[in-house]
Structure formats: C-alpha cells, structure tokens
C-alpha cells in the first residue's frame, strides 16, 4: 500500500515539475519560431514562470491549511479517545464482595461504588478487603477523567 502511494506521489511530483518545464520550453521555442525576438520570447517565458510560481504558492498555502486541519482533527480524536476511556472506566466495576455496599440497589458506577465502600467501612458495615481494588479502579477513572478535561 505504501509503495503504491509512493509511486502515485512520485508521478504527481514529476507531473508538477516536468509538465510546466516542457510547456514553458515549448512556448519559448514556438515564440522564436513565430518570429518573435529573443527578448519577447524571454518576456513571455518570464510571465509564464511568474504564473507558475503563483500556482505553486497557492498549493503551498493549501497544503499548510490542510496540515493545520489534520493537526486539529488529530487533537480532537485524541480528546475523544481520552473522554471515551474515562466514560468506560466510570462504568467499569471491579469484582467486590458487596458486603454492606448497595444491599438494596447496587452501585452503577465506580464513583458510587467507591463512595459506598468508604461509607460502609466508616460505619462498620463494610468489608475493607475490597477497598484496594476499588481504589485502584477509582484512581484509574480519575486519571482518565483529568486527561479528558485537560484536552478540553
């Protein structure tokens, strides 16, 4: 695939260089054949070179704009990826005993699970064995959330 793209780009580059060169050279020779003086032929050639330079500058400007747009899109995609990761971690619940945690309605996200676990342990109704795992999941979520917000 990359080899094919290289061949296409090389062909386009050669086209941009060779075609104007052949055309401009042909114009110079045809001007001389038409009976123009060398000075007139050089003037015509200079005008065509100026037009060509203008087109090249326009292409360079367009390329710069496209590179900027691509850079902005990459940043937007990275932000989207980080926020998706934060959302995924928000709803990812580690395995836990459930002792004293959400006996009637279980937690639906890591923040609720973490808060309920801490609350249950503080009131003597929870099992602290799950806390290290839950805390790790909670910290992973907070880290991903901070990275998402940082990109905004």
C-alpha positions in Angstrom: 0.0 0.0 0.0 2.8 2.4 0.9 4.7 1.5 -2.2 1.6 2.3 -4.3 1.2 5.7 -2.6 4.9 6.5 -3.1 4.5 5.8 -6.8 1.5 8.0 -7.1 3.2 10.8 -5.2 6.3 10.5 -7.4 4.1 10.6 -10.5 2.3 13.7 -9.3 5.6 15.4 -8.4 7.1 14.6 -11.7 4.0 15.9 -13.4 4.2 19.2 -11.5 7.9 19.6 -12.5 8.1 18.1 -15.9 4.8 19.3 -17.5 5.5 23.0 -16.8 9.1 22.7 -17.9 8.1 21.0 -21.2 5.3 23.5 -21.7 7.4 26.6 -20.9 10.3 25.3 -23.1 7.9 24.6 -25.9 6.4 28.1 -25.6 9.9 29.7 -25.8 10.8 27.7 -28.9 7.4 28.3 -30.5 7.7 32.1 -29.8 11.0 32.1 -31.6 9.5 30.1 -34.5 6.6 32.6 -34.7 9.2 35.3 -35.5 9.4 36.9 -32.0 12.7 38.4 -30.9 14.6 36.6 -28.2 13.7 39.4 -25.8 10.0 39.0 -26.5 10.3 35.2 -26.1 12.1 35.7 -22.8 9.4 38.1 -21.7 6.7 35.5 -22.5 8.7 32.8 -20.7 9.1 35.1 -17.6 5.3 35.8 -17.5 4.6 32.1 -17.6 7.1 31.4 -14.8 5.5 34.1 -12.7 2.1 32.4 -13.2 3.6 29.1 -12.3 5.2 30.5 -9.1 1.8 31.9 -8.2 0.2 28.4 -8.6 3.0 26.8 -6.5 2.5 29.4 -3.8 -1.2 28.6 -3.8 -0.5 24.9 -3.5 1.9 25.5 -0.6 -0.8 27.7 1.2 -3.4 25.0 0.7 -1.0 22.3 2.0 -0.3 24.4 5.1 -4.0 24.8 5.7 -4.6 21.1 5.2 -1.8 20.2 7.7 -3.4 22.6 10.2 -6.8 21.0 9.8 -5.3 17.5 10.1 -3.5 18.5 13.3 -6.7 19.9 14.7 -8.6 16.7 13.8 -5.9 14.5 15.4 -6.2 16.6 18.6 -10.0 16.3 18.5 -9.7 12.5 18.0 -7.2 12.2 20.9 -9.6 14.2 23.2 -12.5 12.0 22.1 -10.4 8.8 22.8 -9.5 10.1 26.3 -13.1 11.0 27.1 -14.3 7.6 25.9 -11.8 5.9 28.1 -13.0 8.0 31.1 -16.6 7.0 30.4 -15.6 3.4 30.0 -13.8 3.4 33.4 -16.7 5.3 35.0 -19.0 2.3 34.4 -16.4 -0.4 34.9 -16.9 -2.0 38.2 -14.3 -4.3 39.8 -15.3 -7.6 41.4 -16.3 -6.9 45.0 -17.9 -8.8 47.9 -20.9 -6.4 48.1 -20.8 -6.7 51.9 -22.5 -3.5 53.2 -22.4 -2.0 49.8 -25.7 -1.3 48.0 -27.6 -4.0 49.6 -30.9 -2.8 48.1 -29.6 -1.1 44.9 -26.1 -1.8 43.8 -23.7 0.9 42.6 -23.9 1.6 38.9 -20.6 3.4 38.5 -17.1 3.4 40.1 -17.7 6.7 41.9 -20.8 5.4 43.7 -19.1 2.1 44.4 -16.1 3.9 45.9 -18.2 6.3 48.0 -20.5 3.5 49.2 -17.5 1.3 50.1 -15.8 4.1 52.1 -19.1 5.0 53.8 -19.8 1.3 54.7 -16.3 0.9 56.1 -16.6 4.0 58.2 -19.8 2.8 59.7 -18.5 -0.7 60.3 -20.8 -2.3 57.8 -18.3 -2.9 55.0 -15.5 -5.3 54.2 -12.2 -3.4 53.7 -10.7 -6.3 51.7 -12.2 -4.9 48.5 -11.0 -1.3 49.1 -7.6 -1.6 47.4 -9.0 -3.0 44.2 -11.9 -0.5 44.2 -9.5 2.4 45.0 -7.3 1.4 42.0 -10.3 1.4 39.7 -11.4 4.7 41.1 -7.9 6.2 40.7 -7.7 5.0 37.1 -11.1 6.6 36.4 -10.0 9.9 38.0 -6.7 9.9 35.9 -8.6 9.3 32.7 -11.2 12.0 33.6 -8.4 14.5 34.3 -6.7 13.8 30.9 -10.0 14.2 29.2 -10.7 17.6 30.9 -7.1 18.7 30.2 -7.7 18.3 26.5 -10.8 20.5 26.6 
